[in-house]
């Protein structure tokens, strides 16, 4: 019951009261590139409840996306992110993503955004449009989510810890995989 899950997780403040989740359940690709990486909860205390764990899972996934975003932005700044798929049904997840990434998120009202993107690329390649900005004349945004800068600042501390955990645990992941 995803509605229940997100309702429960929304009752917990950012940072899940010091509980952090590495979402490497199936190993990890960018930026870690390690099939042996594992999922980990760190910071567990006796007062943590299932609500904290659920919040930490969502935040951990968003932190992993922030790592990828930072790599991309080494080449080119991104101001707006477009989102589609099942997770966009959760206002909590969208807001956490906007807050953690510190980006405006626009939810696409098209069920098949990948195909739409391919069409735009084809239009540009064929000369029907000359710039990506021209795609804006095709309305596709259902809603916009803006980051909460106060929460984003709080998340910086947790992201810093999250970013260091893999390096500290890499050898242990490798040992566990043998």
C-alpha positions in Angstrom: 0.0 0.0 0.0 2.1 2.9 -1.3 -0.3 5.5 0.0 0.1 4.2 3.5 3.9 4.0 3.1 4.3 7.6 1.9 1.9 8.9 4.6 3.9 7.2 7.3 7.2 8.4 5.9 6.0 12.0 5.6 5.6 12.0 9.4 9.4 11.9 9.8 11.6 14.9 9.4 14.3 15.2 6.8 17.3 13.0 7.5 15.2 10.3 9.1 16.5 11.2 12.5 20.1 10.2 11.5 19.2 7.0 9.7 20.8 6.6 6.3 20.2 4.0 3.6 22.6 3.0 0.8 20.2 1.7 -1.9 22.7 -0.7 -3.5 20.4 -3.7 -3.3 21.3 -5.0 -6.7 24.9 -3.6 -6.7 25.3 -0.1 -8.1 26.1 1.5 -11.4 26.9 5.2 -11.8 28.8 6.6 -10.1 29.9 3.6 -8.0 30.2 1.0 -10.7 30.4 -1.9 -8.3 28.3 -5.1 -8.7 29.4 -6.1 -5.2 27.9 -3.0 -3.5 25.2 -3.8 -1.0 22.2 -2.1 0.6 23.0 -0.8 4.0 21.1 1.0 6.8 23.5 2.9 9.0 22.7 4.9 12.1 20.0 2.6 13.5 18.9 3.5 17.1 16.3 2.0 19.3 13.8 4.8 18.7 13.7 4.3 14.9 10.4 2.9 13.6 9.3 1.6 10.3 8.5 5.2 9.4 12.1 6.2 9.7 13.2 3.2 7.6 10.7 4.1 4.9 11.9 7.7 4.8 15.5 6.7 4.8 14.9 4.4 1.8 13.3 7.2 -0.2 16.0 9.7 0.8 18.8 7.1 0.0 17.4 6.7 -3.6 17.3 10.5 -4.0 20.9 10.8 -2.6 22.1 8.2 -5.2 20.4 10.3 -7.9 22.1 13.4 -6.6 25.5 11.7 -7.0 24.6 11.0 -10.7 23.4 14.6 -11.1 26.6 16.0 -9.7 28.6 14.0 -12.3 26.4 15.3 -15.1 26.7 18.8 -13.9 30.5 18.7 -14.1 29.8 19.1 -17.9 26.6 21.1 -18.0 24.3 22.7 -15.4 20.8 21.3 -15.2 18.1 23.7 -14.0 14.9 21.7 -14.5 14.3 17.9 -14.2 11.4 16.2 -15.9 9.9 13.2 -14.1 7.6 10.4 -15.3 6.7 7.0 -14.0 5.0 5.5 -11.0 6.9 7.4 -8.3 5.4 10.6 -9.6 2.1 9.6 -7.9 3.8 10.4 -4.6 3.9 14.1 -3.7 6.3 13.2 -0.9 8.8 11.5 -3.1 8.7 14.4 -5.7 9.2 17.0 -2.9 12.1 15.0 -1.4 13.7 14.7 -4.8 13.3 18.5 -5.5 14.7 19.3 -2.0 17.6 16.9 -2.2 18.6 17.7 -5.7 17.8 21.4 -5.2 16.1 21.5 -8.6 12.7 22.2 -10.0 10.9 19.0 -10.9 8.3 19.0 -13.6 6.0 16.0 -13.8 5.2 15.0 -17.4 1.6 14.2 -18.2 2.6 11.7 -20.9 2.6 8.0 -20.0 5.3 7.2 -22.5 7.9 10.0 -21.9 10.7 7.9 -23.4 8.9 7.7 -26.8 8.2 11.4 -26.6 11.9 12.1 -26.0 12.8 9.9 -29.0 10.3 11.8 -31.2 11.9 15.1 -30.1 15.3 13.8 -31.0 14.0 12.6 -34.4 12.4 16.0 -35.0 15.7 17.8 -34.3 17.7 15.3 -36.4 15.3 15.8 -39.3 15.3 19.6 -39.0 11.7 20.0 -37.9 13.1 21.8 -34.8 16.4 23.6 -34.5 16.8 23.9 -30.8 15.6 21.9 -27.8 13.7 25.0 -26.5 11.3 24.6 -29.5 9.9 21.5 -27.8 8.3 23.7 -25.2 5.5 24.5 -27.6 4.3 20.9 -27.0 2.7 21.1 -23.6 3.6 18.2 -21.4 4.0 19.4 -17.8 1.3 18.4 -15.4 2.8 20.0 -12.3 5.9 21.7 -10.9 7.6 21.0 -7.6 10.0 23.6 -6.3 12.7 22.8 -3.8 12.5 24.0 -0.2 15.8 25.7 0.4 15.7 25.2 4.1 15.2 21.5 3.8 17.9 21.3 1.0 20.4 22.8 3.5 19.5 20.2 6.1 20.0 17.4 3.5 23.5 18.6 2.6 24.8 17.2 5.9 23.2 13.8 5.3 24.3 13.7 1.7 27.9 14.4 2.8 27.8 11.3 5.1 26.0 9.2 2.4 28.7 10.1 -0.1 31.5 8.8 2.1 29.8 5.5 3.2 30.5 3.5 0.0 34.2 4.2 0.2 34.3 3.1 3.8 32.4 -0.1 3.1 33.8 -1.1 -0.3 36.2 -3.7 1.0 33.5 -5.2 3.2 31.2 -5.5 0.2 33.9 -7.3 -1.7 34.6 -9.6 1.2 30.8 -10.4 1.5 30.6 -11.3 -2.2 33.2 -14.0 -1.9 
